[in-house]
Amino acid sequence: MKILLAAALYDEGKRSNGHSYEYRNLLLPLQRSAEHVISFDFIEEMAAKGRGAMNAALVETVERERPDLVIVAPYTDQLDFASFDAIKRTTTCLGYFFDDVWRVEYTRAWAQHLTFITTSDVHGVHQYRDLGVTNVVYSPFGWNTEMF
């Protein structure tokens, strides 16, 4: 399986802060378990190219690489919905949300642009369904079995 991970590889997008939670708990486990993993650090790409060009580069990367799955861990406003509408027409998209408990509206806004979204809240699937969001998967923290 070929997976593309669109996530910040450094904490808060700053190399000086060290590797991010996404790096440790998404990228590393994916690299150990998936056949082929492509990393797309949208924070670094945006710093180098700007927001619009970064989003275009992400769509182009997905179109070129044709991954079986795109996993995205949105941070703030770097990624745009239109890019994921295009990506979703190409492949399955999973939005990995670490802080959806307190950013429900942010996560909910993303749900329609992704195939699936995650919640780390044990009650999250039911809460989102009550809000009309049905493409929710429960995924608790601690995916990296070498750390947890």
N, C-alpha and C positions, 0 to 999 in steps of 0.2 A: 504494500500500500504506500502511495506517495502522499505526504501531508505537507502543506505549507502552513507555517505558524507566523502570523502577523502579530508581533508583540514587542514591547520594549524589553531589550535585553539587559538594560542597566536600570537600577532603582531610580525612579523619577526621571529616567532618560539621561542620567548623568553618569559617565564612566567613573568619575571620582567616588561615587556612592557604592560602587561594586555591582555585581550581578543582581538582577531583579528576581522577585518571586516567580515571575513568568519564566525566566531563564531556568531557575532551579527546579520548578515544579511542573513545567510544561515541556520546555525544549529538551532538557536532559533525559527525562523519562521517555519522551517520544523518540529520541535518538537511539535509545536502548531497545525500543520495542517495534518501531516501524522500519520498514524496508528502506525508505528514502524520505528524509526530512529537509525541507527548505525553510530557512529562517529569513524573515523580512522584518527588520527592526524599523518600524515606521517613524519612531522618534528621530533616529539618526538620519533616515532618508529625508524627513521633513526639514531637519536642520540644514541638510546639504542642498535640497532642491526647492523647498517651499511646499506648502500644503497641497496645492493643486497638482503639481508635478509628482509629488510623492504618491498621491492617490492614483494618478494615471499610471505610474510605475508599478504599483501593486496590481492593478487590473491587467496590465501588460504581462507581468510576471505570471499571474494565474493563467492567462490565455496561452502563454508560451510553454509553461511547465505542465499544464493540465493535471493538477493534483486531484486525487480522489476525494480529498477533504481539505478545506481551509478552516483553520482554527484562528480566531481573532480574540485578543484580549484588549478591548478598547480602554483607553486611559481617560482622556478628556474629549477635546473636539478635533483631534488630528484627522480622524477618518471620517469620510462622508458617506451618507446613506446611498447616494447614487452609485458609488463604486461597488458597494456590496449588493445592490440590486443587479448590477452587471455580473458580478462574480457568482451570485446565486443562480443565474441562468446557465452558468458553466459547470458548477460543481456544488457539492453539499458544503454549507457554511455553518460552523458552530461558533457561537459567541460565548466565550468563557468569562464569566463575571465573578470577580472575587468579592466585591463589595455591594452586591445587589440588595442586601438587607437594608442599607440606608440610602441606596440610589435606585429605588424601585422605578421611578418615572424614567430615569435615564435608560435603564435596562429594558423597560417596557417599550420605549421608543425604538430601540434597536430590534426588538423581537420580529417585527414585520419585515425586516430587511435581511434576516438570517433564517436558515433552515431550522436550527435549534438554538436555544440559549440555555445556559446553566444557572442554577442557583445553589448557593452554599447553605441556604437556610433549610433546615429540616422540614419546615412548613411551607417553604417557598412554592413548590409545585401547586399546591392547593390555593395559596394566596394569589398566584398569577392566574390560575384558571378562573378564580372569582373575578378577576379584572378582564377576562376575555382572552388571555394569552394562553394558548394550549401547546405551544412547541417548547415546553420547558422540561429540562432534565435535571434531576438532583445530582450534584457532584460536590461532595465535601472536600475541604482542604486536605493536603497531605498525600498528594499523588506520588511523590518521589519516595519510593520504598527504601532507597539507600539513606534517606534522611529521617524518615518517620517509621 
